[in-house]
Amino acid sequence: LVSFFTFDCTVCTNDLKLMREFYVRNVSKKFVLIGVNIDQNKKDLDEYNEASTLAYPKSHRFPTVWRMAAGHQDNFGKITTTPTHFLLNAQHQLVLKREGAFRSDDWDNLWLSLS
């Protein structure tokens, strides 16, 4: 699961909280969650990471990257809505793209992607 977020997005905060819980319960099933911060200022991501470090043990923290970093490349295109989530299967094929809050049926798709 690749989730694009901003530091000040309330919906992002809620989604990432739920996804963190899913991550902790399913990391042993090779579930991977990557947070991609799309704030213009890296300081916002640094503040998010600092807060996460203080709030969660290391085993509950997923990797985050700053999309504006020099050398960062991805093929997800222009992100216009926060959050935006991309669910990829084990073969890295797109299963779901969700702009905005993750929905209940999205969780079903996420569970199915683990099998």
Residue pairs with C-beta under 8 A, 6 or more apart in sequence:
1 19
1 31
1 32
1 33
1 34
1 85
1 86
1 87
1 88
1 110
2 34
2 36
2 74
2 76
2 85
2 86
2 88
3 12
3 15
3 16
3 19
3 33
3 34
3 35
3 36
3 83
3 84
3 85
3 86
4 36
4 37
4 38
4 67
4 76
4 79
4 82
4 83
4 84
4 85
4 86
5 12
5 15
5 16
5 35
5 36
5 37
5 38
5 82
5 83
6 12
6 37
6 38
6 39
6 44
6 82
7 37
7 39
7 44
7 45
7 47
7 48
8 39
8 44
9 82
9 83
11 82
11 83
11 100
11 101
12 82
12 83
14 101
15 83
15 85
15 101
15 102
16 35
16 83
18 102
19 33
19 62
19 102
20 33
20 56
20 60
20 62
22 31
22 33
22 107
22 110
23 31
23 33
23 60
23 62
24 59
24 60
26 114
27 59
29 114
30 90
30 114
31 114
32 62
33 62
33 63
34 62
34 63
34 64
34 65
35 62
35 63
35 64
35 65
36 64
36 65
36 66
36 67
36 74
36 76
37 44
37 45
37 48
37 64
37 65
37 66
37 67
38 67
38 68
38 79
38 82
39 45
39 66
39 68
40 68
42 66
42 68
42 69
45 64
45 66
48 64
49 64
52 61
53 61
65 72
66 72
67 74
67 79
76 84
76 86
80 99
81 99
81 100
83 100
83 101
83 102
84 97
84 98
84 99
84 100
85 96
85 97
85 98
85 102
85 106
86 94
86 96
86 97
87 94
87 95
87 96
87 97
87 98
87 106
87 109
87 110
87 113
88 94
88 95
88 113
89 95
89 113
90 113
95 109
95 113
96 106
96 109
98 106
